[in-house]
């Protein structure tokens, strides 16, 4: 079984914000697939119904049998990345949280770091001051940013579908291609 997990915050208030890119991506994926594809590829799509900082607690309840420090090559977590410019993305396996609170929560609550992550860039051309970052990530995309994301989504979805089909190396290649 494969698990595609979109991190974000619940409620309409946060829909289409930069921080909800993970959950919004899972909703777009749901709308682009049919049930047969999910069944055939043995995949569950998950949007935890909790705030970003509690993601690890919610996922710990779902993944009761995951052992600490185990390899989890069947898990892909999608989240925003303030360290990458908007329109860029990267798929990695393992690594530290990079300061992302949702990933910190997964690491600390599930006691794992070995899973795939699809990090979607949300950083503007001009760097955001650290003290303004919370307001920025919880803000909506500008019209220009929406256009950039609209062009990026087909590549995001292609990478996720390849991951679901077991073509992980190709998924990484597609997502990380410049």
N, C-alpha and C positions, 0 to 999 in steps of 0.2 A: 504494500500500500504506500502511495506517495501522499504527502501532505503539503498543500500550498496555503500559506498563512499570510494574511494581510494585516499589518499592524496599523492602528489608528485609534481614534477616539469615537465613542458612541454618540448618537444623537445627530439630528439634522444640522445643528449649529456647526459641526465640524466637517460636514460633507463638503468635498471639493476644496479642502484646505491643503496646504503643502504637507502638513504632518499626517494627513490621512491618505497619502498616495498609495500605501499598501492596501488598505481596505478598498479604496476606489478601484484599484487595479483588479482585485479579486471580483468585484461586481462587474467590471468590464469583461473579465474572463468568462464569468457565468453567462453573460449575454451573448458571447461569441461562440459558445460551445453548445453541443446537445448532450443530453444525458448519456447517450451511448458512448460518446468519447470518454466521458469520466469513468463509466463502468468498465469499458474496454481497457483503459489505462490504469484502473484501480487507483483512483485519486479522490481525495477529499479536499474540498476547498473550505477554508476556515477563516472567519473574521471574528476574533474574540470580542465578546460583548463586554468590554471593560476599557478603562482608560489606558493609554499607552504605557504609563509607568507601572501598571498592574498586569501587563501582558504575560509575564513569566508565571504569575500565580494561576492565571486562567489556563495557560498551556500545561502547567504541571498537573492540573486536574484531568486534562484530556489525555496526557501521555504518562499515565501512572507507571508504566513498565519501562520507561527510559532510564537506563542506568547512568549515574554520574560519570562524566568524562568519556562517554561512549561515542562511537561514530554514528552519525545519523544522516547518511547520504540520501535518505528518502524525504528529508524535510527541507523545504524552501520557504524562507521568511522574506517577505517584501516590505521594505520600509524606505522612508525618506533619508536623504543624506545631505546635510548642510555643507559638507566638505567638498562636494562635487558641484560643478556648475549645472544649472538647469539645462536639460537636453542631453545630459550624459548619464550613463548608468554603468554599473559594474556588478558582475556575479562572482562571488568568492565563496570559498569553503573555509570555515573556521575564522580565526582572527579575534581581535578584541572589539569592544563595543564602539570605539571611536567617539565616545561621549554620548552615544544615542541611548536615552533612558529606557526605551522599550527593549533594546537588546541587552542592556545592563540587567534589566529585570529577568529576562530569559536566562542569562548566564547565572545570576545569583539564585534564582528559584529552582530552575531545572538542573543546575550544576553541570551544564553542557556548554561547550563552545564549538563543537564539531557538527555543523549543519550548514547548508547552503543559504546564502543571503543574496537577494537582489536589491542593491542599494541604488535608489533613483535620486539623481541630483536635483536639488531645489535651490542652490545658491545663486543669487543674482550676480550680475557683472561686478557690482561694487560690494565688497565684503560687508556683512552685517556685524555690527558691534556685538560683542558677547552678551552685554546686558540687554540688548534688543532682540536677541535670538528667539526667546519664547514667543513674543508677539509676532515676529516674522513667520515662524513655522506654523503658528496657529492661524495665520492670515490666509485669505483666498488668493489664488493666482491672479495676476494682472492679465488684461486681454492679450498682451504679447506673450506672456508665459503660457497661457492657455493654448495659443497657436503652436508654440514649441512642443508642449506636451501632446497635443493632438497628432503631431508628426512623429513623436517618439513611441506612442502606444502600439502601433503595429509591430515594431521591433521588440518591445517588451513582451507582448503577447506571443510572438513567435518563439522567443527564448523560453518562456514558461511552458508552452506546448511541447517543445522539444524535451524539456526536463521531464514533463509528464510521460512522454513516450519512451523515456529511458535513454535518450540521446543527450546525456549530460555534457559530454565534451563539446558537442555541437552547440548546445544551449549556451555554454560559457563563451564559446567563440563568437556566436551571433551577438550576444549581449555586450561583450567586451570589445567588439570591433569598433574602431574609430569611425 
